[in-house]
Amino acid sequence: MQFLFADHTLDADRRERRRGANAQKSIGFATLTGMIGSTLLTVAVVPSLFVVLQQIEARSPDAAAPPPLTIELTKFV
């Protein structure tokens, strides 16, 4: 008889441990997809968007060349 009760308590302990499994899976899935998404955004989308915006800026009629950078070299005594 004790064997039967011990088996039921073992099943109850297993159920207790499994209760948070779905929450852990969903949090893990959200974390993994977030990391993959942010990596793809950083590696692919941001540089592409930068190039596209540079091309749009170069085509605009107001795009004038910036003045040349002049540096005066002085010797401090």
N, CA, C and O atoms as a Tinker XYZ file with bonds, in Angstrom:
   308  protein
     1  N      0.799000   -1.186000    0.000000    73     2
     2  CA     0.000000    0.000000    0.000000    64     1     3
     3  C      0.853000    1.266000    0.000000    63     2     4     5
     4  O      0.510000    2.251000   -0.654000    81     3
     5  N      1.943000    1.238000    0.722000    73     3     6
     6  CA     2.789000    2.426000    0.766000    64     5     7
     7  C      3.393000    2.717000   -0.603000    63     6     8     9
     8  O      3.630000    3.873000   -0.952000    81     7
     9  N      3.633000    1.686000   -1.355000    73     7    10
    10  CA     4.195000    1.890000   -2.679000    64     9    11
    11  C      3.236000    2.704000   -3.560000    63    10    12    13
    12  O      3.677000    3.561000   -4.326000    81    11
    13  N      1.953000    2.441000   -3.454000    73    11    14
    14  CA     0.980000    3.185000   -4.243000    64    13    15
    15  C      0.921000    4.651000   -3.838000    63    14    16    17
    16  O      0.839000    5.532000   -4.694000    81    15
    17  N      0.964000    4.910000   -2.543000    73    15    18
    18  CA     0.931000    6.305000   -2.090000    64    17    19
    19  C      2.222000    7.039000   -2.457000    63    18    20    21
    20  O      2.198000    8.218000   -2.809000    81    19
    21  N      3.322000    6.343000   -2.373000    73    19    22
    22  CA     4.601000    6.958000   -2.731000    64    21    23
    23  C      4.610000    7.324000   -4.216000    63    22    24    25
    24  O      5.140000    8.365000   -4.603000    81    23
    25  N      4.023000    6.464000   -5.035000    73    23    26
    26  CA     3.972000    6.735000   -6.466000    64    25    27
    27  C      3.122000    7.957000   -6.753000    63    26    28    29
    28  O      3.479000    8.759000   -7.617000    81    27
    29  N      2.008000    8.124000   -6.057000    73    27    30
    30  CA     1.147000    9.280000   -6.280000    64    29    31
    31  C      1.835000   10.571000   -5.836000    63    30    32    33
    32  O      1.707000   11.599000   -6.501000    81    31
    33  N      2.544000   10.527000   -4.745000    73    31    34
    34  CA     3.242000   11.733000   -4.318000    64    33    35
    35  C      4.359000   12.075000   -5.284000    63    34    36    37
    36  O      4.654000   13.252000   -5.492000    81    35
    37  N      4.989000   11.069000   -5.879000    73    35    38
    38  CA     6.026000   11.317000   -6.868000    64    37    39
    39  C      5.427000   12.013000   -8.090000    63    38    40    41
    40  O      6.016000   12.953000   -8.623000    81    39
    41  N      4.247000   11.547000   -8.536000    73    39    42
    42  CA     3.580000   12.191000   -9.655000    64    41    43
    43  C      3.185000   13.622000   -9.312000    63    42    44    45
    44  O      3.275000   14.512000  -10.157000    81    43
    45  N      2.752000   13.845000   -8.086000    73    43    46
    46  CA     2.396000   15.200000   -7.674000    64    45    47
    47  C      3.627000   16.105000   -7.681000    63    46    48    49
    48  O      3.538000   17.266000   -8.079000    81    47
    49  N      4.765000   15.587000   -7.248000    73    47    50
    50  CA     6.000000   16.383000   -7.283000    64    49    51
    51  C      6.401000   16.704000   -8.718000    63    50    52    53
    52  O      6.847000   17.815000   -9.006000    81    51
    53  N      6.247000   15.752000   -9.603000    73    51    54
    54  CA     6.572000   16.002000  -11.009000    64    53    55
    55  C      5.649000   17.053000  -11.606000    63    54    56    57
    56  O      6.089000   17.909000  -12.374000    81    55
    57  N      4.371000   16.989000  -11.254000    73    55    58
    58  CA     3.427000   17.999000  -11.736000    64    57    59
    59  C      3.807000   19.382000  -11.233000    63    58    60    61
    60  O      3.709000   20.366000  -11.966000    81    59
    61  N      4.241000   19.454000   -9.980000    73    59    62
    62  CA     4.642000   20.735000   -9.414000    64    61    63
    63  C      5.837000   21.311000  -10.164000    63    62    64    65
    64  O      5.912000   22.518000  -10.395000    81    63
    65  N      6.763000   20.449000  -10.538000    73    63    66
    66  CA     7.946000   20.928000  -11.247000    64    65    67
    67  C      7.607000   21.340000  -12.673000    63    66    68    69
    68  O      8.279000   22.208000  -13.229000    81    67
    69  N      6.595000   20.748000  -13.276000    73    67    70
    70  CA     6.239000   21.046000  -14.662000    64    69    71
    71  C      5.339000   22.259000  -14.800000    63    70    72    73
    72  O      5.093000   22.705000  -15.921000    81    71
    73  N      4.846000   22.802000  -13.717000    73    71    74
    74  CA     3.887000   23.898000  -13.821000    64    73    75
    75  C      4.479000   25.130000  -14.477000    63    74    76    77
    76  O      3.766000   25.835000  -15.190000    81    75
    77  N      5.724000   25.411000  -14.268000    73    75    78
    78  CA     6.335000   26.592000  -14.865000    64    77    79
    79  C      6.986000   26.338000  -16.207000    63    78    80    81
    80  O      7.625000   27.231000  -16.762000    81    79
    81  N      6.836000   25.138000  -16.738000    73    79    82
    82  CA     7.536000   24.788000  -17.981000    64    81    83
    83  C      7.042000   25.617000  -19.159000    63    82    84    85
    84  O      7.858000   26.069000  -19.962000    81    83
    85  N      5.753000   25.829000  -19.289000    73    83    86
    86  CA     5.233000   26.610000  -20.409000    64    85    87
    87  C      5.674000   28.058000  -20.326000    63    86    88    89
    88  O      5.989000   28.669000  -21.348000    81    87
    89  N      5.702000   28.608000  -19.139000    73    87    90
    90  CA     6.161000   29.988000  -18.981000    64    89    91
    91  C      7.634000   30.098000  -19.341000    63    90    92    93
    92  O      8.045000   31.065000  -19.983000    81    91
    93  N      8.424000   29.127000  -18.939000    73    91    94
    94  CA     9.839000   29.154000  -19.265000    64    93    95
    95  C     10.066000   29.022000  -20.762000    63    94    96    97
    96  O     10.954000   29.668000  -21.319000    81    95
    97  N      9.263000   28.185000  -21.416000    73    95    98
    98  CA     9.395000   28.020000  -22.864000    64    97    99
    99  C      9.050000   29.310000  -23.598000    63    98   100   101
   100  O      9.748000   29.698000  -24.534000    81    99
   101  N      7.975000   29.977000  -23.178000    73    99   102
   102  CA     7.582000   31.206000  -23.868000    64   101   103
   103  C      8.582000   32.324000  -23.611000    63   102   104   105
   104  O      8.860000   33.116000  -24.511000    81   103
   105  N      9.126000   32.404000  -22.408000    73   103   106
   106  CA    10.145000   33.423000  -22.129000    64   105   107
   107  C     11.415000   33.126000  -22.915000    63   106   108   109
   108  O     12.044000   34.040000  -23.449000    81   107
   109  N     11.792000   31.867000  -22.988000    73   107   110
   110  CA    12.967000   31.489000  -23.765000    64   109   111
   111  C     12.782000   31.758000  -25.241000    63   110   112   113
   112  O     13.713000   32.212000  -25.907000    81   111
   113  N     11.595000   31.486000  -25.768000    73   111   114
   114  CA    11.322000   31.750000  -27.180000    64   113   115
   115  C     11.380000   33.239000  -27.472000    63   114   116   117
   116  O     11.952000   33.654000  -28.480000    81   115
   117  N     10.792000   34.046000  -26.597000    73   115   118
   118  CA    10.813000   35.500000  -26.791000    64   117   119
   119  C     12.237000   36.042000  -26.726000    63   118   120   121
   120  O     12.604000   36.931000  -27.494000    81   119
   121  N     13.028000   35.510000  -25.817000    73   119   122
   122  CA    14.419000   35.955000  -25.691000    64   121   123
   123  C     15.227000   35.577000  -26.925000    63   122   124   125
   124  O     15.973000   36.397000  -27.461000    81   123
   125  N     15.080000   34.343000  -27.372000    73   123   126
   126  CA    15.832000   33.877000  -28.534000    64   125   127
   127  C     15.455000   34.652000  -29.794000    63   126   128   129
   128  O     16.333000   35.097000  -30.532000    81   127
   129  N     14.165000   34.815000  -30.043000    73   127   130
   130  CA    13.752000   35.548000  -31.240000    64   129   131
   131  C     14.142000   37.023000  -31.143000    63   130   132   133
   132  O     14.448000   37.649000  -32.158000    81   131
   133  N     14.133000   37.574000  -29.946000    73   131   134
   134  CA    14.576000   38.956000  -29.778000    64   133   135
   135  C     16.048000   39.126000  -30.085000    63   134   136   137
   136  O     16.440000   40.108000  -30.714000    81   135
   137  N     16.862000   38.190000  -29.652000    73   135   138
   138  CA    18.296000   38.268000  -29.942000    64   137   139
   139  C     18.564000   38.094000  -31.432000    63   138   140   141
   140  O     19.392000   38.804000  -32.003000    81   139
   141  N     17.869000   37.157000  -32.061000    73   139   142
   142  CA    18.054000   36.955000  -33.502000    64   141   143
   143  C     17.576000   38.179000  -34.277000    63   142   144   145
   144  O     18.238000   38.630000  -35.212000    81   143
   145  N     16.425000   38.708000  -33.880000    73   143   146
   146  CA    15.890000   39.882000  -34.565000    64   145   147
   147  C     16.782000   41.097000  -34.423000    63   146   148   149
   148  O     17.003000   41.818000  -35.396000    81   147
   149  N     17.297000   41.335000  -33.232000    73   147   150
   150  CA    18.158000   42.500000  -33.046000    64   149   151
   151  C     19.475000   42.342000  -33.792000    63   150   152   153
   152  O     20.032000   43.325000  -34.282000    81   151
   153  N     19.975000   41.118000  -33.881000    73   151   154
   154  CA    21.200000   40.887000  -34.646000    64   153   155
   155  C     20.965000   41.148000  -36.124000    63   154   156   157
   156  O     21.779000   41.800000  -36.777000    81   155
   157  N     19.870000   40.649000  -36.651000    73   155   158
   158  CA    19.563000   40.897000  -38.067000    64   157   159
   159  C     19.350000   42.384000  -38.331000    63   158   160   161
   160  O     19.781000   42.907000  -39.359000    81   159
   161  N     18.690000   43.052000  -37.410000    73   159   162
   162  CA    18.469000   44.490000  -37.565000    64   161   163
   163  C     19.796000   45.229000  -37.582000    63   162   164   165
   164  O     19.998000   46.117000  -38.411000    81   163
   165  N     20.681000   44.885000  -36.702000    73   163   166
   166  CA    21.973000   45.567000  -36.607000    64   165   167
   167  C     22.857000   45.276000  -37.805000    63   166   168   169
   168  O     23.517000   46.178000  -38.321000    81   167
   169  N     22.877000   44.042000  -38.249000    73   167   170
   170  CA    23.803000   43.642000  -39.307000    64   169   171
   171  C     23.292000   44.026000  -40.693000    63   170   172   173
   172  O     24.084000   44.431000  -41.545000    81   171
   173  N     22.006000   43.911000  -40.935000    73   171   174
   174  CA    21.488000   44.078000  -42.292000    64   173   175
   175  C     20.740000   45.385000  -42.502000    63   174   176   177
   176  O     21.032000   46.114000  -43.450000    81   175
   177  N     19.809000   45.687000  -41.660000    73   175   178
   178  CA    18.893000   46.797000  -41.927000    64   177   179
   179  C     19.556000   48.152000  -41.716000    63   178   180   181
   180  O     19.376000   49.052000  -42.536000    81   179
   181  N     20.308000   48.317000  -40.654000    73   179   182
   182  CA    20.894000   49.622000  -40.349000    64   181   183
   183  C     21.889000   50.061000  -41.422000    63   182   184   185
   184  O     21.784000   51.197000  -41.886000    81   183
   185  N     22.847000   49.235000  -41.845000    73   183   186
   186  CA    23.741000   49.681000  -42.924000    64   185   187
   187  C     23.003000   49.941000  -44.243000    63   186   188   189
   188  O     23.331000   50.884000  -44.963000    81   187
   189  N     22.025000   49.118000  -44.552000    73   187   190
   190  CA    21.258000   49.333000  -45.783000    64   189   191
   191  C     20.511000   50.655000  -45.735000    63   190   192   193
   192  O     20.499000   51.405000  -46.712000    81   191
   193  N     19.901000   50.932000  -44.624000    73   191   194
   194  CA    19.185000   52.197000  -44.465000    64   193   195
   195  C     20.139000   53.387000  -44.555000    63   194   196   197
   196  O     19.785000   54.422000  -45.118000    81   195
   197  N     21.325000   53.248000  -44.011000    73   195   198
   198  CA    22.326000   54.313000  -44.093000    64   197   199
   199  C     22.694000   54.607000  -45.536000    63   198   200   201
   200  O     22.773000   55.771000  -45.928000    81   199
   201  N     22.920000   53.566000  -46.337000    73   199   202
   202  CA    23.276000   53.748000  -47.745000    64   201   203
   203  C     22.130000   54.397000  -48.502000    63   202   204   205
   204  O     22.354000   55.301000  -49.307000    81   203
   205  N     20.919000   53.953000  -48.259000    73   203   206
   206  CA    19.756000   54.523000  -48.944000    64   205   207
   207  C     19.605000   56.004000  -48.592000    63   206   208   209
   208  O     19.366000   56.832000  -49.471000    81   207
   209  N     19.743000   56.328000  -47.330000    73   207   210
   210  CA    19.622000   57.735000  -46.934000    64   209   211
   211  C     20.751000   58.587000  -47.493000    63   210   212   213
   212  O     20.528000   59.754000  -47.812000    81   211
   213  N     21.950000   58.044000  -47.622000    73   211   214
   214  CA    23.045000   58.780000  -48.256000    64   213   215
   215  C     22.736000   59.061000  -49.722000    63   214   216   217
   216  O     23.009000   60.155000  -50.216000    81   215
   217  N     22.169000   58.081000  -50.418000    73   215   218
   218  CA    21.829000   58.277000  -51.823000    64   217   219
   219  C     20.725000   59.310000  -51.985000    63   218   220   221
   220  O     20.772000   60.122000  -52.909000    81   219
   221  N     19.742000   59.295000  -51.111000    73   219   222
   222  CA    18.663000   60.282000  -51.172000    64   221   223
   223  C     19.224000   61.677000  -50.907000    63   222   224   225
   224  O     18.843000   62.643000  -51.568000    81   223
   225  N     20.121000   61.773000  -49.946000    73   223   226
   226  CA    20.711000   63.073000  -49.626000    64   225   227
   227  C     21.566000   63.585000  -50.779000    63   226   228   229
   228  O     21.574000   64.786000  -51.049000    81   227
   229  N     22.280000   62.705000  -51.460000    73   227   230
   230  CA    23.129000   63.113000  -52.581000    64   229   231
   231  C     22.296000   63.592000  -53.764000    63   230   232   233
   232  O     22.762000   64.433000  -54.533000    81   231
   233  N     21.103000   63.092000  -53.928000    73   231   234
   234  CA    20.243000   63.493000  -55.052000    64   233   235
   235  C     19.500000   64.793000  -54.803000    63   234   236   237
   236  O     19.001000   65.411000  -55.742000    81   235
   237  N     19.422000   65.206000  -53.568000    73   235   238
   238  CA    18.655000   66.411000  -53.269000    64   237   239
   239  C     19.366000   67.640000  -53.840000    63   238   240   241
   240  O     20.596000   67.702000  -53.832000    81   239
   241  N     18.597000   68.623000  -54.338000    73   239   242
   242  CA    19.216000   69.804000  -54.959000    64   241   243
   243  C     19.943000   70.690000  -53.942000    63   242   244   245
   244  O     20.823000   71.462000  -54.322000    81   243
   245  N     19.600000   70.593000  -52.693000    73   243   246
   246  CA    20.243000   71.426000  -51.685000    64   245   247
   247  C     21.553000   70.838000  -51.193000    63   246   248   249
   248  O     22.206000   71.417000  -50.324000    81   247
   249  N     21.938000   69.710000  -51.731000    73   247   250
   250  CA    23.148000   69.058000  -51.247000    64   249   251
   251  C     24.369000   69.772000  -51.807000    63   250   252   253
   252  O     24.741000   69.579000  -52.964000    81   251
   253  N     24.972000   70.577000  -50.995000    73   251   254
   254  CA    26.184000   71.281000  -51.392000    64   253   255
   255  C     27.357000   70.624000  -50.675000    63   254   256   257
   256  O     27.224000   70.051000  -49.593000    81   255
   257  N     28.499000   70.732000  -51.320000    73   255   258
   258  CA    29.685000   70.151000  -50.705000    64   257   259
   259  C     30.051000   70.968000  -49.470000    63   258   260   261
   260  O     30.006000   72.198000  -49.502000    81   259
   261  N     30.406000   70.304000  -48.406000    73   259   262
   262  CA    30.790000   71.055000  -47.215000    64   261   263
   263  C     32.103000   71.795000  -47.456000    63   262   264   265
   264  O     32.912000   71.366000  -48.278000    81   263
   265  N     32.317000   72.878000  -46.762000    73   263   266
   266  CA    33.578000   73.610000  -46.961000    64   265   267
   267  C     34.761000   72.741000  -46.536000    63   266   268   269
   268  O     34.653000   71.929000  -45.617000    81   267
   269  N     35.878000   72.924000  -47.212000    73   267   270
   270  CA    37.031000   72.083000  -46.858000    64   269   271
   271  C     37.519000   72.391000  -45.450000    63   270   272   273
   272  O     37.411000   73.518000  -44.967000    81   271
   273  N     38.035000   71.406000  -44.832000    73   271   274
   274  CA    38.533000   71.525000  -43.480000    64   273   275
   275  C     39.953000   72.071000  -43.531000    63   274   276   277
   276  O     40.841000   71.469000  -44.135000    81   275
   277  N     40.151000   73.188000  -42.907000    73   275   278
   278  CA    41.491000   73.773000  -42.875000    64   277   279
   279  C     42.030000   73.703000  -41.449000    63   278   280   281
   280  O     41.333000   73.993000  -40.476000    81   279
   281  N     43.255000   73.320000  -41.370000    73   279   282
   282  CA    43.909000   73.204000  -40.076000    64   281   283
   283  C     45.156000   74.079000  -40.112000    63   282   284   285
   284  O     46.022000   73.916000  -40.972000    81   283
   285  N     45.231000   74.986000  -39.185000    73   283   286
   286  CA    46.418000   75.818000  -39.084000    64   285   287
   287  C     47.365000   75.206000  -38.066000    63   286   288   289
   288  O     47.012000   74.948000  -36.915000    81   287
   289  N     48.559000   74.993000  -38.534000    73   287   290
   290  CA    49.557000   74.423000  -37.641000    64   289   291
   291  C     50.362000   75.568000  -37.021000    63   290   292   293
   292  O     50.970000   76.367000  -37.733000    81   291
   293  N     50.359000   75.634000  -35.758000    73   291   294
   294  CA    51.132000   76.666000  -35.060000    64   293   295
   295  C     52.071000   75.985000  -34.083000    63   294   296   297
   296  O     51.782000   74.926000  -33.526000    81   295
   297  N     53.165000   76.614000  -33.909000    73   295   298
   298  CA    54.153000   76.044000  -33.003000    64   297   299
   299  C     54.120000   76.833000  -31.702000    63   298   300   301
   300  O     54.317000   78.048000  -31.688000    81   299
   301  N     53.874000   76.133000  -30.635000    73   299   302
   302  CA    53.830000   76.785000  -29.324000    64   301   303
   303  C     55.227000   76.757000  -28.713000    63   302   304   305
   304  O     55.865000   75.707000  -28.622000    81   303
   305  N     55.687000   77.943000  -28.297000    73   303   306
   306  CA    57.015000   78.047000  -27.703000    64   305   307
   307  C     56.932000   78.159000  -26.210000    63   306   308
   308  O     57.961000   78.256000  -25.541000    81   307
